[in-house]
Amino acid sequence: MTLKGYFFWFKENWQKTGVIVSIFLTIYLVVIVLPKSTILFALLMSTPLYMLHEIDEYIFPGGFAQFMNQNIYKMDPETGLVDSTAIFWINMAVWFFFPLASLNAVADVTQAAWIPYFFIFQAVIHLVLGIVGKRFFNPGMVTAWLVHVPWGIWTIWLLIQAGVIVNPYWNDYLLDGLSICFYMLIAGGILYVRHRLKQRSR
């Protein structure tokens, strides 16, 4: 298979690849990292846990793109604004920045201290989307609230115990996590407006 061919295969199957990668990473982190540092383990686990969230959104039960198109953007579920290409690049950005921040935490845990707050705020976004889209159990909701929120709270507690966080309710890491979620919402709004403007200009 050529490099180009592999890219197109990966673009269509990245979610399934994430299943394998998340299992491998979890085993590695449990065996190698956890015995040495609980706080580093909690931060590094953000990547496989987010991949688990992606499985919830796009494999089982899946349908997050269709939910966004139909319930949020009021478009055709299959041909609306959120397509496979948009989903791919958005999630590849997460695949890049989460491991990067987590690996930086090996030298300085403050570099990834925003991640547990991001987990919590992202769960809130799923709740808001569920209310706006009138579908409470939207794809990703289960892992966001049953996995990401408890893990985020536990990680914040570990950061407090380590003296990294003094006030868990107001700090720079909380603002960073909130800002990233806010930028994601703004980007979605901009894409929606541009899509509508293009439709009207035709």
C-alpha positions in Angstrom: 0.0 0.0 0.0 1.3 3.4 -0.9 1.6 6.2 1.6 -1.3 8.0 -0.1 -3.4 4.8 -0.1 -2.6 4.3 3.6 -3.7 7.9 4.4 -7.1 7.4 2.7 -7.5 4.1 4.5 -6.7 5.7 7.8 -9.0 8.6 7.1 -11.9 6.2 6.8 -10.9 3.9 9.7 -9.2 6.1 12.3 -12.0 5.3 14.8 -11.2 1.6 14.6 -7.5 2.3 14.8 -8.2 4.3 18.0 -9.7 1.2 19.6 -6.4 -0.7 19.2 -4.3 2.2 20.2 -6.3 3.0 23.3 -6.0 -0.6 24.5 -2.3 -0.7 23.9 -1.7 2.7 25.6 -3.9 1.7 28.6 -2.0 -1.5 29.2 1.4 0.3 28.8 0.4 3.1 31.2 -1.0 0.7 33.8 2.1 -1.6 33.7 4.9 1.0 33.3 3.7 4.4 34.5 1.2 3.8 37.3 3.6 2.1 39.6 6.0 5.1 39.4 3.6 8.1 39.4 -0.2 8.1 39.9 -0.5 11.8 38.8 1.5 11.3 35.6 -0.6 8.1 34.9 -3.8 10.1 35.4 -2.6 12.8 32.9 -1.2 10.4 30.3 -4.4 8.4 30.4 -6.2 11.4 28.9 -5.4 10.2 25.4 -6.8 6.6 25.6 -9.8 7.9 27.5 -10.5 10.4 24.8 -10.2 7.7 22.2 -12.8 5.8 24.3 -15.0 8.8 24.0 -14.5 8.8 20.2 -15.6 5.2 20.1 -18.8 6.3 21.9 -19.3 9.1 19.4 -18.5 7.3 16.2 -18.6 3.5 16.6 -20.9 2.4 19.4 -23.5 3.7 19.5 -22.0 6.3 17.1 -23.9 8.8 15.0 -22.4 12.0 16.5 -22.1 13.7 13.0 -25.6 12.8 12.1 -26.9 14.1 15.5 -25.1 17.4 15.0 -26.4 17.8 11.5 -30.0 16.9 12.2 -30.6 18.0 15.8 -28.3 21.0 16.1 -27.8 22.4 12.6 -31.2 21.3 11.3 -29.7 19.9 8.1 -29.8 16.5 6.4 -28.1 14.0 8.8 -25.9 12.5 6.0 -25.1 15.5 3.9 -25.1 18.4 6.4 -22.3 20.6 7.7 -20.5 17.9 9.7 -19.0 15.4 7.3 -16.4 12.7 7.6 -13.6 15.1 6.6 -14.5 17.6 9.3 -14.8 14.9 11.9 -11.4 13.4 10.8 -9.4 16.7 11.1 -11.0 17.8 14.3 -10.2 14.5 16.0 -6.7 14.4 14.6 -6.1 17.7 16.2 -7.1 16.1 19.5 -4.8 13.1 18.8 -1.9 15.5 18.3 -2.4 17.9 21.2 -3.5 15.5 23.9 -0.4 13.3 23.6 1.8 16.4 23.2 0.5 18.0 26.4 0.6 14.7 28.3 4.2 14.0 27.2 5.2 17.5 28.3 3.8 16.5 31.7 6.6 14.0 32.1 8.9 17.0 32.6 6.3 19.4 34.1 2.8 18.3 35.1 1.5 21.8 34.8 1.7 21.5 31.0 -1.2 19.1 31.1 -3.1 20.4 34.2 -5.8 21.9 31.9 -6.9 18.4 30.6 -9.1 17.4 33.5 -11.0 20.7 33.3 -11.4 20.2 29.6 -12.9 16.7 30.3 -15.4 18.3 32.6 -16.4 21.2 30.4 -16.7 18.9 27.4 -19.2 16.8 29.3 -21.2 20.0 30.0 -21.1 20.7 26.3 -22.6 17.3 25.6 -25.3 18.1 28.1 -26.1 21.4 26.4 -26.1 19.8 23.0 -28.5 17.2 24.4 -30.9 19.9 25.7 -30.7 22.1 22.5 -31.0 19.0 20.2 -33.7 17.5 22.3 -31.8 14.2 22.5 -30.4 13.8 26.0 -28.4 10.6 25.4 -26.5 11.9 22.4 -23.4 10.1 21.1 -20.6 10.7 23.5 -22.8 11.6 26.5 -22.2 8.4 28.4 -18.4 8.4 28.3 -18.3 12.1 28.9 -20.2 11.9 32.2 -19.5 8.4 33.4 -15.8 8.4 32.5 -14.4 11.8 31.8 -16.0 13.7 34.6 -15.0 11.3 37.4 -11.5 11.0 35.9 -11.2 14.7 35.7 -12.3 15.2 39.3 -9.9 12.5 40.5 -7.0 14.1 38.5 -7.8 17.5 39.9 -7.7 16.0 43.4 -4.2 14.5 42.6 -3.0 17.9 41.3 -4.2 19.5 44.5 -2.4 16.9 46.6 0.7 17.6 44.6 0.5 21.3 45.3 0.0 22.1 41.6 -3.5 23.5 42.1 -4.3 25.6 45.1 -7.9 26.7 44.3 -9.6 24.0 42.2 -12.6 26.3 41.4 -10.6 29.2 39.9 -7.1 28.9 38.3 -5.3 29.3 35.1 -5.7 25.6 34.2 -9.5 25.8 34.5 -9.5 28.9 32.3 -7.3 27.1 29.7 -9.7 24.1 29.6 -12.7 26.4 29.3 -11.0 28.4 26.6 -10.4 25.3 24.4 -14.0 24.3 24.7 -15.1 27.8 24.0 -13.0 28.0 20.8 -14.5 24.7 19.7 -18.0 26.1 20.0 -17.0 29.3 18.2 -15.4 27.2 15.4 -18.6 25.3 15.0 -20.6 28.5 14.9 -18.3 30.0 12.2 -18.6 26.9 10.1 -22.4 27.0 10.4 -22.6 30.7 9.3 -20.2 30.1 6.4 -22.2 27.1 5.2 -25.5 29.1 5.3 -23.9 32.1 3.5 -22.7 29.7 0.7 -26.1 28.2 0.4 -27.7 31.6 0.0 -25.2 32.8 -2.6 -26.0 29.9 -4.9 
